[in-house]
Amino acid sequence: MTNGLLEDLKWRGLLYQQTDEEGLEKVLNEEKISLYCGVDPTADSMHIGHIVPLLTLRRFALHGHRPILLVGGATGMIGDPSFRADERQLLTEEQVEQNVSGLRKQFERLFDFNGESGAVLVNNNDWVGKMSAIDFLRDYGKLLSVNYMLAKENVSSRLETGISFTEFSYMLIQGLDFNHLYNNFGCRVQIGGSDQWGNITTGLEIIRKTHEEETKAFGITIPLVTKADGTKFGKTAGGSVWLDATKTSPYEFYQFWINTADADVIKYLKIFTFLDRETIEALEVSVQEEPHLRKAQLALAEEMMRLIHGEEALEQAIRISKALFSGDLKALTVGEMKDAFKDVPTSEMEKVDKNIVDFIVEAGISSSKRQAREDVTNGAISLNGERVTDLAYEVTAADRLDDAFTIVRRGKKNYKMVKFI
């Protein structure tokens, strides 16, 4: 019997590699299982590329399986060598603990950790941190040959540039994590990104070698998400798109998804949202027949905002977008303006009252005083959403938001932030 969950994962393009497809399908048809995904605390927030395996784990949870979220308090101190060109910068214990705290809050937005059937959150430092070097080498170091470890692509890719023993041992520690969860939580499956295949199969090898009975554990990897043109997903001109609202504001987060290309939007709806197949296929028709309406992009942005930031943040992002489109900035709070205009061109000016003509020329809004007078007279200039048509208008402290900045608009779409020093 075909398993509906696995069929859905295939349709969404979420299955890259499986260690035993038939065996896993049989188990999923017969019982509810526990499965895990690990995240190392290399930062205090995940970015959107990190969450694909976690969202896949959540899909299992929605089918009644128990998700285990592992935060790598121990492995985060080591560093995963997977396909990196160089060694990771080692973090202090304090940095790792701070990062673990930040990640835990983000896990709690994606999973329910309450009740017996809820998700489980574990930290591998709770068992790895208690293990002595001698115990680690005797109990686990003897299980795998160096040849076996060197053959793993995530290690072999580093042999030319060099790899420390610290990072070389990473796969062994992740492997013992899987073994620990198999023994103590009945965990049968590990899910990870495509770069985790070597680590996942090492875990399965350790489970096989430490159990006399037949083991039934499995590994799944998720493909790397890319854009239609082959470039890296999840980057903007400002850098990575983070889940933490202080790193990437909810408005910026919303705009990232709204600006998804037509060629990518259906793929992302399948990967990132929990919309059903019928809904996504209807949106695919809309992309083909009425792309100007951008229904698919709106659905994608709304679903991701609800999932990561909640309904209130979504309503705020929509309000900012409408205000910018209409030019009615008076509808926005000062904080919303800061978010909305974070990436617009800026200029600096002293806190001195100035005539509107001098002000917009000095700010670089208009190219000359003659042009500035025309712009003001024609109604093309607005300060903080208020149109200025009087050539005698004086720009004063009343026009400075938070006594720090003024938003100037010329025409319909040309915005500039003037910061006061």
C-alpha positions in Angstrom: 0.0 0.0 0.0 1.4 3.4 -1.0 1.9 5.7 2.0 0.1 9.0 1.6 2.7 11.0 3.5 5.6 9.8 1.4 3.6 10.4 -1.8 2.9 14.0 -0.6 6.6 14.5 0.2 7.5 13.3 -3.3 4.9 15.6 -5.0 6.4 18.5 -3.0 9.9 17.7 -4.1 11.1 17.1 -0.5 12.7 13.6 -0.9 16.3 13.6 -2.2 17.9 10.5 -0.7 16.4 7.6 1.3 18.3 4.7 2.8 15.5 2.2 2.4 12.4 3.5 0.7 10.4 0.3 0.8 11.3 -0.5 4.4 10.3 3.0 5.6 7.0 2.9 3.6 6.2 -0.4 5.2 6.9 0.9 8.7 4.9 4.1 8.2 1.9 2.0 7.0 2.0 -0.1 10.1 2.8 2.2 13.0 3.4 5.7 14.3 7.1 6.4 14.8 9.5 8.9 16.4 11.9 10.7 14.1 14.3 13.6 14.5 16.1 16.5 12.9 19.1 18.3 14.4 20.1 21.9 14.3 23.5 23.1 15.5 23.5 26.5 17.4 26.0 28.2 15.1 23.8 31.4 15.4 21.0 32.5 17.7 18.5 32.4 14.8 17.8 30.1 11.8 17.5 31.6 8.4 14.8 30.3 5.9 17.1 27.8 4.3 17.5 26.0 7.6 13.8 25.3 8.1 13.0 23.0 5.2 14.0 19.8 7.1 12.1 21.1 10.1 9.0 21.8 8.1 9.3 18.3 6.7 9.5 16.9 10.2 6.3 18.9 11.0 4.6 17.2 8.1 5.3 13.8 9.8 3.9 15.3 13.0 0.6 16.2 11.3 0.3 12.5 10.3 0.5 11.4 13.9 4.3 10.7 14.2 6.3 12.1 17.1 9.0 14.7 16.1 12.2 15.1 18.1 14.0 18.4 17.8 17.7 18.1 18.6 19.7 21.2 19.3 23.4 20.5 19.1 24.8 22.0 22.3 27.7 19.6 22.0 28.1 19.4 18.2 27.8 23.2 18.0 31.1 23.3 20.0 32.8 21.2 17.3 31.5 22.4 13.9 30.2 20.3 11.0 32.7 20.1 8.2 30.1 19.4 5.5 31.2 20.8 2.2 32.9 23.9 3.8 36.1 25.3 2.4 37.7 25.9 5.8 37.3 25.3 9.5 34.5 26.8 11.4 35.2 29.5 14.0 34.8 27.7 17.4 32.2 29.2 19.7 32.4 29.6 23.5 30.1 27.8 25.8 28.4 31.1 26.6 27.8 31.7 22.9 26.4 28.2 22.3 24.0 28.6 25.3 22.8 31.9 24.0 22.2 30.5 20.6 20.4 27.4 22.0 18.0 29.8 23.8 17.3 31.7 20.5 16.7 28.5 18.5 14.4 27.0 21.2 12.0 30.0 20.8 11.9 29.4 17.0 11.3 25.7 17.4 8.3 26.5 19.7 6.7 28.5 16.8 6.8 25.4 14.6 6.1 22.6 17.0 3.8 21.8 19.9 5.9 20.6 22.9 3.0 20.2 25.2 1.4 16.8 26.0 2.4 13.2 25.5 1.8 13.3 21.8 3.7 16.6 21.3 7.1 17.2 20.0 10.2 16.5 22.1 13.1 18.9 22.5 16.6 17.5 23.4 20.1 18.9 23.6 22.9 16.5 22.7 25.2 18.2 25.3 23.1 16.3 27.9 24.7 13.0 26.9 27.8 13.9 24.9 28.9 16.5 27.4 29.0 13.9 30.2 31.1 11.4 28.2 34.9 11.3 28.8 37.3 11.3 25.9 38.3 7.7 26.8 34.7 6.5 26.8 34.1 8.2 23.5 37.1 6.6 21.8 36.5 3.1 23.3 32.7 3.0 22.8 32.4 4.7 19.5 35.9 5.4 18.0 36.4 1.6 17.5 33.1 1.2 15.5 34.2 2.9 12.3 37.4 2.7 10.4 39.2 5.8 9.2 38.8 4.5 5.6 35.0 4.5 6.1 35.0 8.1 7.4 37.4 9.3 4.7 35.1 7.9 2.0 32.2 10.2 3.1 31.9 13.0 0.6 31.5 15.7 3.3 35.0 14.8 4.6 36.7 13.8 1.4 35.8 17.2 -0.1 38.0 18.8 2.6 41.1 16.6 2.3 42.9 18.9 -0.2 42.4 22.1 1.9 42.8 20.2 5.2 40.5 19.2 8.1 41.2 19.1 11.8 40.7 16.0 13.9 38.0 18.0 15.7 35.8 18.4 12.6 36.8 15.0 11.4 35.2 13.5 14.5 31.9 15.4 14.0 30.2 12.6 12.1 31.0 10.2 14.9 29.3 12.4 17.4 26.2 12.9 15.2 26.2 9.2 14.7 26.1 8.5 18.4 23.3 11.1 18.7 21.1 8.9 16.4 22.1 5.8 18.4 21.2 7.6 21.7 17.8 8.6 20.4 17.2 5.2 18.9 17.9 3.6 22.4 16.1 6.1 24.6 13.3 7.5 22.5 12.6 4.8 20.0 13.7 7.1 17.2 13.6 5.4 13.8 14.3 8.1 11.3 16.7 11.0 10.9 15.9 13.9 8.5 18.4 16.4 7.3 19.5 18.5 4.4 21.3 16.9 1.4 24.7 17.8 3.0 23.9 15.6 6.0 23.8 12.3 4.1 27.2 11.2 5.3 26.4 12.0 8.9 23.0 10.3 8.7 24.4 7.0 7.2 27.2 7.1 9.9 24.5 7.1 12.5 22.8 4.1 10.9 26.1 2.2 10.8 26.7 2.9 14.5 23.1 1.7 15.3 23.7 -1.5 13.3 27.0 -2.2 15.0 25.8 -1.6 18.6 22.6 -3.8 18.4 22.4 -7.5 18.1 18.8 -7.5 17.0 17.7 -6.4 13.5 17.6 -2.7 13.5 14.9 -0.7 11.7 16.2 2.8 11.3 16.1 5.0 8.3 17.6 8.2 6.9 16.0 10.8 4.6 17.6 13.9 3.1 15.9 17.0 1.7 17.2 18.6 -1.6 18.9 21.9 -1.4 16.5 24.7 -2.4 17.6 26.8 -5.3 16.0 29.4 -7.6 14.9 28.6 -11.1 18.1 30.2 -12.4 20.3 28.0 -10.3 21.4 30.7 -7.8 21.3 30.3 -4.1 17.9 30.6 -2.3 17.3 32.7 0.8 19.7 35.6 0.1 18.8 39.3 -0.5 21.0 42.3 -1.0 21.0 42.7 2.8 22.2 39.1 3.4 20.3 36.1 4.7 16.6 36.1 5.4 16.4 35.3 9.2 13.5 34.1 11.3 14.5 36.5 14.1 12.5 39.7 13.7 15.4 41.8 15.0 17.6 40.5 12.1 15.0 40.5 9.3 12.0 42.6 10.1 8.6 41.0 9.5 8.0 43.5 6.7 11.2 42.6 5.0 10.3 38.9 5.5 6.9 39.5 3.9 8.5 41.4 1.0 11.0 38.6 0.4 8.2 36.1 -0.3 6.0 38.6 -2.2 8.9 39.2 -4.6 9.3 35.5 -5.5 9.6 35.0 -9.2 6.8 33.3 -11.1 9.2 30.6 -12.1 9.8 29.7 -8.4 6.6 30.5 -6.6 4.8 27.1 -7.0 7.9 25.2 -6.0 8.2 27.3 -2.8 4.5 26.9 -2.0 5.0 23.1 -2.1 8.2 23.2 0.0 7.4 25.8 2.6 3.6 25.9 3.1 1.0 23.4 4.3 -1.5 24.3 1.7 -3.1 21.2 0.1 -2.4 20.0 -3.4 -5.7 21.2 -4.8 -5.1 24.8 -3.6 -1.5 24.9 -4.9 -2.5 23.5 -8.3 -5.2 26.2 -8.6 -2.6 28.8 -7.8 -0.4 27.3 -10.5 -3.1 27.9 -13.0 -3.4 31.5 -11.8 0.4 32.0 -12.3 0.0 30.8 -15.9 -3.3 32.6 -16.8 -3.3 35.8 -14.7 0.3 36.3 -13.4 -0.3 40.1 -12.9 -2.6 39.3 -10.0 0.3 37.5 -8.1 -2.1 35.4 -6.2 0.5 32.7 -5.6 3.0 35.1 -4.2 0.4 36.6 -1.9 -0.6 33.2 -0.6 3.1 32.2 -0.1 3.8 35.4 1.8 0.7 35.2 4.0 1.3 31.5 4.9 5.0 32.1 5.8 4.2 35.2 7.8 1.5 33.3 9.8 3.8 30.4 10.4 6.9 32.4 11.5 5.6 35.8 12.8 1.9 35.3 13.4 -1.3 37.0 12.3 -0.6 40.4 13.8 2.7 40.8 12.1 1.1 39.7 8.8 -1.6 42.4 9.2 1.2 45.0 9.9 3.2 44.0 6.8 0.1 44.2 4.6 -0.7 47.7 6.1 2.8 48.9 5.4 2.7 47.6 1.8 -0.7 49.3 1.1 0.6 52.6 2.6 3.7 52.5 0.4 1.6 51.7 -2.7 -0.8 54.5 -2.1 1.7 56.9 -0.7 -0.4 57.4 2.4 2.5 57.2 5.0 0.4 58.9 7.6 -1.2 55.5 8.2 2.1 54.2 9.5 3.7 54.4 12.9 7.3 55.7 13.2 8.5 52.1 13.8 6.7 50.9 10.7 8.3 53.6 8.7 11.7 52.6 9.9 11.0 49.0 8.8 9.5 50.0 5.5 12.4 52.3 4.5 15.3 50.4 6.0 16.9 49.8 2.5 16.0 53.0 0.7 18.7 55.5 -0.3 19.7 57.8 2.6 21.4 61.2 3.0 22.5 63.0 6.2 21.8 66.6 7.2 22.3 68.8 10.2 19.3 69.6 12.4 18.8 73.1 11.0 15.5 74.5 9.7 15.6 74.8 5.9 13.4 76.0 3.1 11.8 73.1 1.2 13.7 74.0 -2.0 17.1 74.0 -0.3 16.2 70.9 1.7 15.4 68.7 -1.3 18.4 69.9 -3.3 20.8 69.3 -0.4 19.2 65.8 0.2 19.8 64.9 -3.5 16.0 64.6 -4.2 16.0 67.2 -7.0 19.0 67.9 -9.2 18.9 71.7 -9.0 16.9 74.6 -7.4 15.0 75.1 -10.6 14.0 71.4 -10.7 13.2 71.6 -7.0 10.9 74.5 -7.5 9.1 72.7 -10.3 8.8 69.5 -8.2 7.3 71.4 -5.3 4.9 73.5 -7.5 3.8 70.4 -9.4 2.9 68.5 -6.2 5.6 65.9 -6.7 7.2 66.3 -3.2 5.9 64.7 0.0 7.4 64.7 3.5 6.3 61.8 5.7 3.3 61.3 3.5 2.2 65.0 3.5 2.4 66.7 0.1 4.2 70.1 0.1 3.3 72.6 -2.6 4.3 75.9 -1.0 7.7 77.1 -2.1 8.0 79.1 1.2 7.5 75.9 3.3 10.2 75.5 6.1 11.3 72.0 7.0 11.6 72.1 10.8 11.8 69.8 13.8 8.1 69.1 13.3 9.0 67.2 10.1 11.6 65.0 11.9 10.2 61.6 13.0 11.7 60.6 16.4 13.8 63.8 15.9 16.0 61.5 13.7 14.7 61.2 10.1 12.3 62.4 7.5 10.9 60.3 4.6 10.8 62.2 1.3 9.0 61.1 -1.7 9.4 62.5 -5.2 6.8 61.3 -7.7 5.0 58.0 -7.1 7.8 55.7 -6.2 11.1 57.5 -5.5 11.7 57.5 -1.7 14.6 58.7 0.3 15.3 58.8 4.0 17.0 62.0 5.3 18.8 61.2 8.6 19.6 64.1 10.9 22.9 64.4 12.7 
